[in-house]
């Protein structure tokens, strides 16, 4: 399906054309140039195609339907991505992320030492509590799970490293929010359907005062967690850690008792970072 061949697009309309592995742009004297806006649109489409494949859309037809793009456009984008090793085709499976994406992922982790610094403390915390421990950071209006250490209890949580969840819906997210102004709390909480705004604002005021947060089944039934922020030497919040389990193992009394333990581990991680 994706064998190499030489293709030439309509130069009069300013399209890029390809000859083997070299990409060419029409010469300026033809009166055709790609504007900054067009370039951004092309880049956004390519990113959308990568995201679609990462989300499990394996066939050309599925990607076209998802993104509402013409088959010729998606086909052209895929040709470039496959050639650059960002995407590859696996027989019997379809389109998957390529080796270049794996390399970039490894480099991204290397450029983010927080995960490696925190890992031994996360493991120790999981061992001490027998519960699942998460490490997360703020990514726009969401939290991004950097790491997860499973607990020893006979339960399995759906969270995975790389997951993104709404900020106000999670314990880690609320811990990342404690230094934000009330107006920002309101904006993030309002993004969640079915949440009592005033009740959550009262909770956030308490969390902000005492530098911790709870997830009281806010995101998933029966799942609770205790979270605390991690701060740098300037006292800015850079991440958060949480202990998560089901309600049976997280009664109110235990959640309160876990706060000082969580803060001690957060302080140890901060000291290593700083």
C-alpha positions in Angstrom: 0.0 0.0 0.0 2.8 2.4 0.9 5.5 1.3 -1.6 7.7 4.2 -2.7 7.0 5.9 -5.9 7.5 9.3 -7.5 4.6 11.6 -7.4 4.2 15.1 -8.5 1.4 17.4 -7.3 -0.1 20.4 -9.0 2.6 23.0 -8.9 0.2 25.7 -10.1 -1.7 25.3 -6.9 1.4 25.5 -4.7 1.3 21.9 -3.5 4.5 20.1 -2.4 5.7 17.4 -4.7 7.9 14.5 -4.0 10.6 12.7 -5.9 11.8 9.6 -4.0 13.0 10.8 -0.6 13.4 14.5 -1.5 10.7 17.1 -0.9 10.5 20.1 -3.1 8.5 23.4 -3.0 7.5 25.2 -6.1 9.8 28.0 -7.0 8.8 31.5 -6.0 8.9 32.7 -9.6 5.8 30.6 -10.4 3.9 33.1 -8.2 3.0 30.5 -5.7 4.1 30.5 -2.1 2.8 28.7 1.0 1.7 31.3 3.6 2.3 30.9 7.3 -1.3 30.1 7.8 -1.3 27.3 5.2 1.9 25.9 6.8 0.3 25.9 10.2 -2.8 24.1 8.7 -0.7 21.5 7.1 1.3 20.9 10.3 -2.0 20.7 12.4 -3.3 18.1 9.9 -0.2 16.0 10.2 -0.3 16.2 14.0 -4.0 15.2 13.9 -3.2 12.1 11.8 -0.5 11.1 14.3 -2.9 11.5 17.2 -5.6 9.5 15.4 -3.1 6.6 14.9 -1.9 6.8 18.5 -5.6 6.5 19.6 -5.9 3.3 17.7 -7.3 4.3 14.3 -5.3 1.9 12.1 -6.9 2.2 8.6 -6.8 5.1 6.1 -10.6 5.1 5.8 -11.0 5.3 9.6 -8.6 8.3 9.9 -10.3 10.1 7.0 -13.7 9.7 8.7 -12.5 10.7 12.1 -10.7 13.9 10.9 -13.2 14.7 8.1 -10.3 15.0 5.6 -10.2 13.9 1.9 -8.5 10.5 1.3 -5.9 12.2 -1.0 -4.9 14.6 1.8 -4.5 11.9 4.5 -2.7 9.6 2.0 -0.2 12.4 1.2 0.4 13.1 4.9 0.9 9.4 5.7 3.4 9.0 2.9 5.6 11.7 4.4 5.2 10.4 7.9 6.0 6.8 6.9 9.1 7.9 5.0 10.3 9.9 8.1 9.6 6.8 10.3 7.0 8.6 12.4 4.4 6.1 11.3 4.8 2.5 10.0 2.4 0.0 8.6 2.3 -3.5 10.1 0.8 -6.3 8.1 -2.4 -7.6 9.7 -2.6 -4.6 12.1 -2.5 -1.4 10.0 -0.9 1.9 10.9 1.0 2.3 14.1 3.5 4.8 15.6 6.9 4.4 14.1 10.4 4.0 15.5 11.1 7.7 15.3 8.2 8.4 17.7 9.7 5.8 20.1 13.1 7.6 19.9 11.5 10.9 20.6 9.6 9.5 23.5 12.8 8.2 25.1 14.5 11.6 24.5 11.6 13.4 26.1 11.9 11.3 29.2 15.6 11.9 29.4 14.9 15.6 29.2 12.5 15.3 32.1 14.6 14.0 35.1 11.8 14.4 37.6 10.5 10.9 36.8 13.8 9.2 37.5 14.4 11.3 40.6 11.0 10.5 42.0 10.9 6.8 41.1 12.7 5.4 44.2 10.5 7.4 46.5 7.3 6.4 44.6 8.3 2.7 45.0 9.0 3.1 48.7 5.7 4.9 49.2 3.8 2.2 47.3 5.6 -0.5 49.3 4.8 1.2 52.6 1.1 1.8 51.9 0.5 -1.2 49.6 -1.5 1.2 47.4 -1.0 2.5 43.8 1.2 5.7 43.6 1.0 8.2 40.8 3.2 11.1 39.7 1.7 13.8 37.5 2.3 17.2 36.0 0.1 20.0 34.7 -0.4 20.0 30.9 -2.6 23.0 30.0 -6.0 22.2 31.7 -5.2 18.6 32.2 -2.9 16.4 34.3 -0.4 14.1 32.6 0.6 10.9 34.4 4.4 10.7 34.3 4.7 7.5 36.3 2.6 4.9 38.1 3.7 2.3 40.7 1.0 -0.4 41.2 0.1 -1.3 44.7 0.0 -4.8 46.3 -3.7 -5.0 46.8 -5.9 -7.3 44.7 -7.4 -4.4 42.7 -6.5 -2.9 39.4 -6.8 0.7 38.5 -7.4 1.9 34.9 -4.9 4.7 35.0 -1.8 4.4 32.8 1.4 6.3 32.3 0.7 8.9 29.5 -3.0 9.3 30.4 -4.3 12.8 30.5 -7.3 13.7 32.7 -9.2 16.9 33.5 -7.4 18.9 36.2 -10.3 19.4 38.6 -11.5 15.7 38.3 -8.4 14.2 40.0 -6.6 14.3 43.3 -3.3 15.1 41.6 -5.0 17.8 39.5 -6.4 19.5 42.6 -3.0 19.3 44.3 -1.6 21.1 41.2 -4.3 23.8 41.6 -3.9 24.7 45.2 -1.8 27.9 44.5 -4.1 29.1 41.7 -6.5 32.0 42.2 -10.1 31.3 42.9 -11.1 32.5 39.4 -9.0 29.7 37.9 -10.5 27.2 40.3 -13.9 28.2 39.0 -12.9 28.0 35.4 -11.4 24.5 35.7 -14.2 23.1 37.9 -16.9 24.4 35.5 -15.3 22.3 32.8 -16.6 19.2 34.7 -20.2 18.2 34.2 -22.3 17.4 37.2 -20.0 19.0 39.8 -21.4 21.2 42.6 -19.3 24.3 42.1 -19.8 25.9 45.5 -19.1 22.6 47.3 -15.9 22.1 45.3 -14.7 25.7 45.9 -15.1 25.1 49.7 -13.0 21.9 49.3 -10.3 23.7 47.3 -10.1 26.5 49.9 -9.4 23.8 52.5 -6.9 22.1 50.3 -5.1 25.3 49.5 -4.8 26.2 53.1 -3.3 22.9 54.1 -1.4 22.0 50.9 -3.0 18.6 50.0 -6.1 17.4 48.1 -8.5 14.5 48.0 -10.3 12.7 45.2 -13.5 11.6 46.8 -14.8 9.5 43.9 -14.8 12.7 41.8 -13.6 11.0 38.7 -14.5 7.3 39.2 -17.0 5.5 41.5 -15.4 3.9 44.6 -11.9 5.3 43.7 -10.3 7.7 46.2 -6.9 9.2 46.5 -4.8 11.5 48.6 -2.4 13.9 46.8 0.1 16.5 47.6 2.1 18.9 45.4 5.9 18.8 44.8 7.6 22.2 45.0 10.9 23.5 43.7 13.3 25.7 45.6 11.3 28.8 44.7 8.2 27.1 46.3 6.5 26.8 42.9 4.4 23.7 42.3 6.1 21.6 39.5 4.3 18.2 40.0 2.2 16.2 42.4 2.0 12.7 43.8 -1.0 10.6 44.9 -1.9 7.4 46.7 -4.9 5.8 45.1 -7.2 2.9 46.1 -10.8 1.9 46.4 -13.1 3.3 49.1 -12.8 0.1 51.1 -9.1 0.8 51.7 -9.5 4.6 51.9 -11.9 5.4 54.7 -11.9 9.1 55.8 -9.7 8.4 58.8 -7.0 6.8 56.7 -7.0 9.5 54.1 -6.4 12.1 56.9 -3.6 9.9 58.4 -1.9 9.6 55.0 -1.5 13.4 54.5 1.7 13.8 56.7 3.2 10.7 55.1 2.6 12.0 51.6 4.1 15.4 52.5 7.2 13.7 53.9 7.8 11.9 50.6 7.0 15.1 48.6 9.6 16.9 50.6 12.2 14.2 49.9 11.6 14.5 46.2 11.8 18.3 46.4 15.1 18.1 48.2 16.6 15.8 45.5 15.3 18.1 42.7 16.7 21.2 44.3 
